Amino acid sequence: MTGSIYIVDGARTPFLKARNAPGPFAAADLATAAGAALLARQPFAPDELDEVILGCASPSPDEVNIGRVVALRMGCGLKVPGWTVMRNCASGMQALDSAIANIRAGRSALVLAGGVDALSRAPLLFSDAMVRWLSGWYAAKTGGQKLAALRRFRLGHLAPVIGIMKGLTDPIVGQLMGQTAENLAWKFDITREEMDAFAVESHRRVAAAQDSAHFGEIVPLIDRDGTVYKDDDGVRRDSSVANLAKLKPFFDRKYGKVTAGNSSQITDGAAWLVLASEAAVERHGLAPLGRIDDSQWAGLDPAQMGLGPVHAATPILQRHGLGLNDLDAWEINEAFAAQVIACLRAWSDEDFCRDELGLAGALGALEPARLNADGGAVALGHPVGASGARIVLHLLHVLRRSGGRRGIATICIGGGQGGAMLVETV
C-alpha cells in the first residue's frame, strides 16, 4: 500500500443487546444517528464527501441499499453516492477497505465508511411448506378449489423459520457458527473452564473501561419515548466462572463446551469512520487519529472459520517484519471465547504455523495485556455488520490513550475468511 490513508475521526452507537424482541432502533436509525453526530463535528459539510460506504449483513427489506438510505438521511445530498457492502462479520471492515481502494484509485478523497446491523430485527420467515400452500391458496379461483386448499393446510405450516439462525448457518458445511467454534475447541483442546474464564475477563475489562470513560467514541441514542441509551448494555458486572458454569452448551448439547455465556451476544449497533487522502486532510485542515498502513483478506476452511484472524494478520506481520508483540495493541473480535483462544494457540503451535501458514516455526505467545484491552464482543456484543469497523476505531483510541504506535485489528468471518488491518497513530 502506497500513500497514506488517514482515519480522521469516528463514532459508534452503544451496542444494545437483543432481548427476544425487536430493538428500539432499525439499522438505518442506528447508522443515521451515529453518522449525523460524527459529521456534525467535522469542518467539512456532509455533501463534500465523495461517497458513503456502509457494511451490513442483514438490512431490512425496505432498506436493502442501506448505505444510500442513510447517506440521504444524514444530509449528504443527492449527489453523494451511497452503497452497501456485505462480507458477513467483516462487512464494516470491508467498507473501510473499499474506501481505501477508491481513494488509492483517485476516485475518492474523503469517504464515510462503517457498518451496522440490528440483529434483534432479523426476520421470522415462512417455511417452504407454508409458501407453497399460500401459492395454492392464491391460485384457487372457485369455492371448491379454496375448500380443497383449506383441507391441505396444516398447523405445522405456521412454524416460523428464524432468519438469524439461517444466516448464521454455513451452507457449505451445514454448521452454525457456534459449531465451528466447537470444532476449534476440539482441535486445540480448549476446556470449558478456559472459555468461561476468557468470557469473565472480557466482561471485567469492559466494565473497567466504562468506569474509566474509555469508550469516548460512543454517541448516545434517544428513542421515540425519550429514553436515552448511552452505554453498551450487554456487559455483566457480576459475571463469574461459577455463574457461567451453570449454563448448558448451546450448539452441541451433548458433548459441547460453547455456551451463550462464552459467545458473543446478538446485538444492534453501528460504527463509522471518516477516511481521507493526504490531499483531503490538507484541504480541509483535518487532524487525523491515525492511518491505515496495510490490510489483508484470507480464506480458510469454513468449518474452522474462527482461525480467520491468524490467516489474515500473519501476512501483514511478515510484510512488515513484525512479531506478535511488536504491536502495541491488538483487537481480535470475540465471536466466541473458544475462537480467540484457538487463534492464540495456533500462533504458538509449531506444526500449525509450519503446515498452515508456511512459516519456519511458531510465532509465539501474544502477551495478554496487548489483546482487547477494553474487552470485546463477548461482553459488548457483535452486531455483525458493525464489528469490523468498531475494532479498527477502538484500536486507535487504545493506542492514543496508551501512547502506543501500531496495532492490528482482525476478525473472523462466517464462510471461512479472515480480515485484518494494520493501523498507526499520527
TIKE-312036 format. One record per residue (C-alpha): residue number from 0; residue in one letter; x, y, z. Coordinates in steps of 0.2 Angstrom, whole numbers, plus 5000, padded with zeros to 4 digits. Layout:
// residues N
NODE  seq  type     u     v     w
NODE  NUM     a     X     Y     Z
...
This chain:
// residues 426
NODE  seq  type     u     v     w
NODE    0     m  5000  5000  5000
NODE    1     t  5007  5017  4995
NODE    2     g  5001  5034  5000
NODE    3     s  4993  5036  5017
NODE    4     i  4975  5033  5021
NODE    5     y  4970  5043  5036
NODE    6     i  4957  5040  5049
NODE    7     v  4951  5057  5053
NODE    8     d  4938  5053  5066
NODE    9     g  4925  5040  5071
NODE   10     a  4909  5037  5081
NODE   11     r  4898  5022  5085
NODE   12     t  4882  5019  5094
NODE   13     p  4880  5010  5110
NODE   14     f  4879  4991  5107
NODE   15     l  4862  4986  5113
NODE   16     k  4858  4968  5117
NODE   17     a  4844  4959  5108
NODE   18     r  4831  4954  5121
NODE   19     n  4820  4942  5112
NODE   20     a  4810  4956  5103
NODE   21     p  4814  4969  5090
NODE   22     g  4825  4983  5097
NODE   23     p  4820  5001  5098
NODE   24     f  4830  5006  5083
NODE   25     a  4831  5000  5065
NODE   26     a  4848  4998  5057
NODE   27     a  4846  5014  5047
NODE   28     d  4841  5023  5063
NODE   29     l  4857  5017  5071
NODE   30     a  4868  5022  5057
NODE   31     t  4860  5039  5054
NODE   32     a  4861  5044  5072
NODE   33     a  4880  5039  5074
NODE   34     g  4884  5046  5057
NODE   35     a  4875  5063  5059
NODE   36     a  4883  5066  5075
NODE   37     l  4900  5062  5068
NODE   38     l  4898  5073  5053
NODE   39     a  4891  5087  5063
NODE   40     r  4908  5090  5072
NODE   41     q  4918  5090  5055
NODE   42     p  4925  5106  5047
NODE   43     f  4918  5100  5030
NODE   44     a  4899  5099  5025
NODE   45     p  4891  5082  5023
NODE   46     d  4889  5085  5004
NODE   47     e  4908  5087  5002
NODE   48     l  4910  5068  5005
NODE   49     d  4915  5059  4989
NODE   50     e  4905  5043  4994
NODE   51     v  4897  5034  5009
NODE   52     i  4900  5015  5011
NODE   53     l  4891  5005  5024
NODE   54     g  4893  4987  5028
NODE   55     c  4878  4977  5033
NODE   56     a  4874  4959  5034
NODE   57     s  4856  4959  5037
NODE   58     p  4847  4975  5030
NODE   59     s  4828  4975  5031
NODE   60     p  4818  4973  5015
NODE   61     d  4814  4991  5014
NODE   62     e  4832  4997  5015
NODE   63     v  4841  4985  5005
NODE   64     n  4854  4998  4999
NODE   65     i  4855  5004  5017
NODE   66     g  4871  5014  5013
NODE   67     r  4861  5026  5001
NODE   68     v  4846  5027  5013
NODE   69     v  4857  5033  5027
NODE   70     a  4868  5044  5016
NODE   71     l  4852  5054  5012
NODE   72     r  4845  5054  5029
NODE   73     m  4862  5061  5036
NODE   74     g  4860  5076  5024
NODE   75     c  4874  5071  5012
NODE   76     g  4864  5077  4997
NODE   77     l  4858  5069  4981
NODE   78     k  4875  5069  4973
NODE   79     v  4885  5059  4986
NODE   80     p  4884  5041  4981
NODE   81     g  4880  5029  4995
NODE   82     w  4882  5010  4993
NODE   83     t  4882  4994  5004
NODE   84     v  4894  4980  5006
NODE   85     m  4892  4963  5014
NODE   86     r  4906  4951  5019
NODE   87     n  4897  4944  5034
NODE   88     c  4906  4948  5051
NODE   89     a  4918  4959  5042
NODE   90     s  4906  4970  5032
NODE   91     g  4911  4985  5042
NODE   92     m  4930  4982  5039
NODE   93     q  4926  4978  5020
NODE   94     a  4918  4996  5019
NODE   95     l  4934  5003  5025
NODE   96     d  4944  4993  5013
NODE   97     s  4933  4998  4999
NODE   98     a  4935  5016  5004
NODE   99     i  4954  5013  5004
NODE  100     a  4953  5006  4986
NODE  101     n  4944  5020  4979
NODE  102     i  4955  5033  4987
NODE  103     r  4970  5025  4980
NODE  104     a  4962  5024  4963
NODE  105     g  4959  5043  4964
NODE  106     r  4940  5041  4963
NODE  107     s  4938  5047  4980
NODE  108     a  4947  5058  4993
NODE  109     l  4935  5059  5008
NODE  110     v  4924  5044  5012
NODE  111     l  4912  5040  5027
NODE  112     a  4913  5021  5029
NODE  113     g  4907  5009  5043
NODE  114     g  4895  4996  5047
NODE  115     v  4878  4992  5055
NODE  116     d  4866  4978  5060
NODE  117     a  4850  4977  5070
NODE  118     l  4851  4959  5073
NODE  119     s  4836  4960  5085
NODE  120     r  4826  4964  5070
NODE  121     a  4831  4949  5060
NODE  122     p  4815  4942  5052
NODE  123     l  4805  4927  5055
NODE  124     l  4801  4918  5039
NODE  125     f  4788  4907  5032
NODE  126     s  4793  4889  5029
NODE  127     d  4794  4882  5011
NODE  128     a  4778  4872  5015
NODE  129     m  4768  4887  5020
NODE  130     v  4774  4897  5005
NODE  131     r  4768  4883  4994
NODE  132     w  4752  4882  5002
NODE  133     l  4749  4901  5000
NODE  134     s  4754  4899  4982
NODE  135     g  4740  4886  4980
NODE  136     w  4728  4897  4990
NODE  137     y  4730  4912  4980
NODE  138     a  4729  4902  4964
NODE  139     a  4712  4895  4969
NODE  140     k  4698  4903  4960
NODE  141     t  4682  4893  4964
NODE  142     g  4674  4889  4981
NODE  143     g  4678  4871  4978
NODE  144     q  4697  4875  4975
NODE  145     k  4698  4885  4990
NODE  146     l  4690  4872  5001
NODE  147     a  4702  4859  4994
NODE  148     a  4716  4871  4999
NODE  149     l  4710  4873  5016
NODE  150     r  4710  4854  5018
NODE  151     r  4728  4853  5014
NODE  152     f  4733  4866  5027
NODE  153     r  4742  4860  5042
NODE  154     l  4746  4870  5058
NODE  155     g  4764  4865  5056
NODE  156     h  4765  4876  5041
NODE  157     l  4765  4891  5053
NODE  158     a  4781  4886  5062
NODE  159     p  4792  4901  5058
NODE  160     v  4810  4899  5051
NODE  161     i  4821  4910  5062
NODE  162     g  4831  4921  5050
NODE  163     i  4846  4924  5061
NODE  164     m  4848  4905  5063
NODE  165     k  4848  4903  5044
NODE  166     g  4860  4917  5042
NODE  167     l  4872  4910  5055
NODE  168     t  4872  4893  5047
NODE  169     d  4886  4890  5034
NODE  170     p  4878  4882  5019
NODE  171     i  4894  4873  5013
NODE  172     v  4897  4864  5029
NODE  173     g  4880  4864  5036
NODE  174     q  4886  4871  5053
NODE  175     l  4881  4885  5064
NODE  176     m  4895  4897  5068
NODE  177     g  4895  4891  5086
NODE  178     q  4898  4873  5080
NODE  179     t  4913  4879  5071
NODE  180     a  4919  4886  5087
NODE  181     e  4916  4869  5095
NODE  182     n  4927  4862  5081
NODE  183     l  4941  4873  5086
NODE  184     a  4939  4869  5105
NODE  185     w  4942  4851  5100
NODE  186     k  4956  4854  5088
NODE  187     f  4966  4864  5101
NODE  188     d  4960  4855  5117
NODE  189     i  4952  4871  5124
NODE  190     t  4942  4867  5140
NODE  191     r  4925  4874  5146
NODE  192     e  4934  4882  5161
NODE  193     e  4946  4892  5149
NODE  194     m  4932  4898  5138
NODE  195     d  4922  4904  5153
NODE  196     a  4937  4912  5161
NODE  197     f  4940  4922  5145
NODE  198     a  4922  4927  5145
NODE  199     v  4923  4933  5163
NODE  200     e  4939  4943  5159
NODE  201     s  4930  4951  5144
NODE  202     h  4916  4957  5155
NODE  203     r  4928  4963  5168
NODE  204     r  4938  4973  5155
NODE  205     v  4923  4981  5148
NODE  206     a  4916  4986  5165
NODE  207     a  4933  4994  5169
NODE  208     a  4933  5003  5153
NODE  209     q  4916  5010  5156
NODE  210     d  4921  5016  5173
NODE  211     s  4937  5024  5166
NODE  212     a  4927  5033  5151
NODE  213     h  4937  5023  5138
NODE  214     f  4923  5022  5126
NODE  215     g  4923  5040  5121
NODE  216     e  4918  5035  5103
NODE  217     i  4900  5032  5108
NODE  218     v  4886  5043  5103
NODE  219     p  4871  5042  5114
NODE  220     l  4854  5036  5106
NODE  221     i  4837  5043  5111
NODE  222     d  4821  5033  5106
NODE  223     r  4804  5039  5102
NODE  224     d  4799  5039  5120
NODE  225     g  4813  5050  5125
NODE  226     t  4823  5035  5133
NODE  227     v  4842  5038  5132
NODE  228     y  4854  5024  5128
NODE  229     k  4872  5030  5132
NODE  230     d  4881  5014  5136
NODE  231     d  4884  4996  5129
NODE  232     d  4871  4986  5139
NODE  233     g  4877  4968  5137
NODE  234     v  4891  4969  5150
NODE  235     r  4888  4958  5165
NODE  236     r  4897  4966  5180
NODE  237     d  4893  4950  5191
NODE  238     s  4900  4938  5178
NODE  239     s  4910  4924  5186
NODE  240     v  4916  4907  5181
NODE  241     a  4904  4899  5194
NODE  242     n  4889  4908  5186
NODE  243     l  4894  4904  5168
NODE  244     a  4897  4885  5173
NODE  245     k  4879  4884  5176
NODE  246     l  4874  4887  5158
NODE  247     k  4872  4872  5146
NODE  248     p  4881  4870  5129
NODE  249     f  4870  4878  5116
NODE  250     f  4877  4872  5099
NODE  251     d  4882  4854  5104
NODE  252     r  4870  4850  5118
NODE  253     k  4878  4833  5122
NODE  254     y  4897  4835  5120
NODE  255     g  4899  4854  5118
NODE  256     k  4908  4867  5128
NODE  257     v  4902  4883  5119
NODE  258     t  4888  4892  5128
NODE  259     a  4878  4908  5127
NODE  260     g  4889  4915  5141
NODE  261     n  4906  4912  5132
NODE  262     s  4899  4918  5115
NODE  263     s  4897  4935  5108
NODE  264     q  4880  4942  5111
NODE  265     i  4866  4946  5097
NODE  266     t  4866  4964  5097
NODE  267     d  4861  4980  5087
NODE  268     g  4874  4994  5084
NODE  269     a  4883  5005  5071
NODE  270     a  4900  5012  5069
NODE  271     w  4908  5025  5057
NODE  272     l  4925  5031  5052
NODE  273     v  4930  5046  5041
NODE  274     l  4944  5041  5029
NODE  275     a  4954  5054  5019
NODE  276     s  4968  5055  5007
NODE  277     e  4983  5066  5012
NODE  278     a  4977  5079  5000
NODE  279     a  4959  5079  5008
NODE  280     v  4967  5081  5025
NODE  281     e  4977  5096  5020
NODE  282     r  4962  5104  5010
NODE  283     h  4950  5103  5025
NODE  284     g  4963  5106  5039
NODE  285     l  4959  5089  5047
NODE  286     a  4968  5082  5062
NODE  287     p  4968  5063  5060
NODE  288     l  4968  5050  5073
NODE  289     g  4979  5039  5063
NODE  290     r  4981  5030  5047
NODE  291     i  4979  5013  5039
NODE  292     d  4995  5006  5034
NODE  293     d  4990  4989  5027
NODE  294     s  4975  4977  5025
NODE  295     q  4973  4958  5021
NODE  296     w  4960  4946  5017
NODE  297     a  4962  4927  5019
NODE  298     g  4951  4911  5015
NODE  299     l  4951  4895  5025
NODE  300     d  4940  4880  5029
NODE  301     p  4923  4886  5033
NODE  302     a  4922  4873  5047
NODE  303     q  4937  4882  5056
NODE  304     m  4932  4900  5051
NODE  305     g  4937  4906  5068
NODE  306     l  4955  4905  5064
NODE  307     g  4952  4919  5051
NODE  308     p  4962  4932  5061
NODE  309     v  4978  4920  5061
NODE  310     h  4977  4918  5042
NODE  311     a  4974  4937  5039
NODE  312     a  4985  4945  5051
NODE  313     t  5001  4934  5049
NODE  314     p  5004  4940  5031
NODE  315     i  5004  4958  5037
NODE  316     l  5016  4953  5051
NODE  317     q  5028  4945  5038
NODE  318     r  5027  4960  5026
NODE  319     h  5032  4972  5039
NODE  320     g  5044  4961  5048
NODE  321     l  5034  4961  5064
NODE  322     g  5032  4949  5078
NODE  323     l  5016  4947  5088
NODE  324     n  5022  4958  5102
NODE  325     d  5030  4971  5091
NODE  326     l  5012  4978  5090
NODE  327     d  5007  4989  5105
NODE  328     a  4989  4983  5104
NODE  329     w  4978  4970  5096
NODE  330     e  4959  4969  5093
NODE  331     i  4953  4952  5089
NODE  332     n  4934  4951  5088
NODE  333     e  4927  4940  5101
NODE  334     a  4915  4930  5091
NODE  335     f  4917  4916  5103
NODE  336     a  4929  4914  5118
NODE  337     a  4935  4897  5110
NODE  338     q  4939  4906  5094
NODE  339     v  4950  4919  5101
NODE  340     i  4959  4906  5112
NODE  341     a  4961  4895  5096
NODE  342     c  4970  4909  5087
NODE  343     l  4982  4912  5101
NODE  344     r  4985  4893  5102
NODE  345     a  4988  4892  5083
NODE  346     w  5001  4906  5083
NODE  347     s  5011  4896  5097
NODE  348     d  5009  4879  5088
NODE  349     e  5025  4874  5078
NODE  350     d  5015  4862  5067
NODE  351     f  5001  4874  5063
NODE  352     c  5012  4888  5059
NODE  353     r  5023  4877  5048
NODE  354     d  5009  4867  5039
NODE  355     e  4995  4880  5038
NODE  356     l  5005  4897  5037
NODE  357     g  5021  4891  5029
NODE  358     l  5032  4898  5042
NODE  359     a  5048  4891  5049
NODE  360     g  5041  4889  5066
NODE  361     a  5029  4896  5079
NODE  362     l  5026  4915  5081
NODE  363     g  5025  4913  5099
NODE  364     a  5013  4919  5113
NODE  365     l  5004  4936  5112
NODE  366     e  5005  4945  5128
NODE  367     p  4988  4946  5136
NODE  368     a  4989  4964  5140
NODE  369     r  4991  4969  5122
NODE  370     l  4975  4960  5117
NODE  371     n  4957  4968  5118
NODE  372     a  4962  4980  5132
NODE  373     d  4945  4986  5135
NODE  374     g  4936  4969  5132
NODE  375     g  4927  4963  5117
NODE  376     a  4912  4956  5109
NODE  377     v  4908  4943  5122
NODE  378     a  4903  4957  5133
NODE  379     l  4900  4971  5121
NODE  380     g  4890  4961  5108
NODE  381     h  4893  4958  5089
NODE  382     p  4881  4967  5078
NODE  383     v  4889  4958  5063
NODE  384     g  4890  4972  5050
NODE  385     a  4897  4985  5063
NODE  386     s  4910  4975  5072
NODE  387     g  4924  4976  5059
NODE  388     a  4923  4995  5059
NODE  389     r  4922  4996  5078
NODE  390     i  4938  4986  5082
NODE  391     v  4948  4997  5070
NODE  392     l  4941  5013  5078
NODE  393     h  4943  5007  5096
NODE  394     l  4961  5001  5092
NODE  395     l  4966  5018  5088
NODE  396     h  4958  5025  5103
NODE  397     v  4968  5012  5114
NODE  398     l  4984  5016  5105
NODE  399     r  4982  5035  5108
NODE  400     r  4977  5033  5126
NODE  401     s  4991  5021  5130
NODE  402     g  5005  5030  5120
NODE  403     g  5006  5016  5108
NODE  404     r  5011  5017  5090
NODE  405     r  5005  5002  5080
NODE  406     g  4991  4989  5081
NODE  407     i  4982  4976  5071
NODE  408     a  4963  4974  5071
NODE  409     t  4957  4957  5065
NODE  410     i  4941  4947  5063
NODE  411     c  4935  4930  5059
NODE  412     i  4921  4929  5045
NODE  413     g  4907  4916  5043
NODE  414     g  4910  4906  5027
NODE  415     g  4929  4903  5031
NODE  416     q  4938  4920  5029
NODE  417     g  4948  4932  5039
NODE  418     g  4951  4951  5038
NODE  419     a  4965  4962  5046
NODE  420     m  4971  4980  5046
NODE  421     l  4987  4987  5052
NODE  422     v  4985  5005  5059
NODE  423     e  4997  5018  5066
NODE  424     t  4994  5033  5076
NODE  425     v  4999  5050  5069
